[in-house]
């Protein structure tokens, strides 16, 4: 019985360390669209941005704080946005 418990524990730990495959930029963009709130016309930030991430060549996410992000969708493509 102890061997079975140890084997189950090892399997459980190994599966907990597994991560899902990375999303493609179009998949990430759809995830952000599905979870974003109402559109805003502008935003302000005091100080530095926390970061940004390109989501293809026509959208990016901008973090103004650790817990606040904005999805920016561009009117035209921006080659090499990455």
C-alpha positions in Angstrom: 0.0 0.0 0.0 2.7 2.6 0.8 4.2 2.1 -2.7 0.9 2.9 -4.3 0.6 6.0 -2.2 4.1 7.1 -3.2 3.4 6.5 -6.8 0.2 8.4 -6.7 1.9 11.3 -4.9 4.7 11.4 -7.6 2.1 11.4 -10.4 0.1 14.2 -8.7 3.2 16.3 -8.2 4.4 15.7 -11.8 1.0 16.8 -13.2 0.9 19.9 -11.0 4.2 21.0 -12.5 3.0 20.6 -16.1 2.0 23.8 -17.8 -0.4 24.2 -20.7 1.1 24.9 -24.1 1.7 28.6 -24.8 -1.1 30.5 -26.6 -0.5 32.0 -30.0 -1.0 35.8 -30.3 -4.4 35.5 -31.9 -5.5 33.1 -29.1 -4.2 35.5 -26.5 -6.0 38.4 -28.2 -9.3 36.6 -28.1 -8.8 35.8 -24.4 -8.1 39.4 -23.6 -11.2 40.5 -25.7 -13.4 38.0 -23.8 -12.2 39.3 -20.4 -12.0 43.0 -21.0 -14.5 45.5 -19.8 -16.3 48.3 -21.7 -14.1 50.3 -24.1 -12.6 53.5 -22.9 -11.4 56.5 -25.1 -8.3 57.2 -23.1 -6.4 56.4 -19.9 -3.7 58.1 -17.9 -0.8 56.8 -15.9 1.3 58.4 -13.2 4.9 57.3 -13.6 6.2 54.3 -15.5 4.2 51.6 -17.2 4.4 48.2 -15.6 4.8 46.6 -18.9 3.3 45.8 -22.3 2.9 42.8 -24.6 2.2 42.6 -28.3 -0.7 40.5 -29.4 0.1 40.2 -33.0 0.7 43.2 -35.3 -2.5 45.1 -34.5 -3.0 44.9 -30.8 -1.2 45.1 -27.5 -1.8 45.0 -23.8 -0.4 47.8 -21.6 -0.2 47.5 -17.8 -0.4 50.8 -16.1 -0.2 49.1 -12.7 0.4 45.6 -11.5 -3.3 44.9 -11.4 -4.6 47.2 -14.2 -4.2 46.6 -17.9 -5.7 48.0 -21.1 -6.1 46.3 -24.4 -5.1 48.6 -27.3 -6.4 47.6 -30.7 -4.7 49.6 -33.5 -6.6 50.9 -36.6 -3.8 49.6 -38.9 -1.2 46.9 -38.8 2.1 47.8 -37.2 4.8 45.5 -38.6 7.4 44.3 -36.1 5.3 45.4 -33.1 7.0 42.5 -31.2 
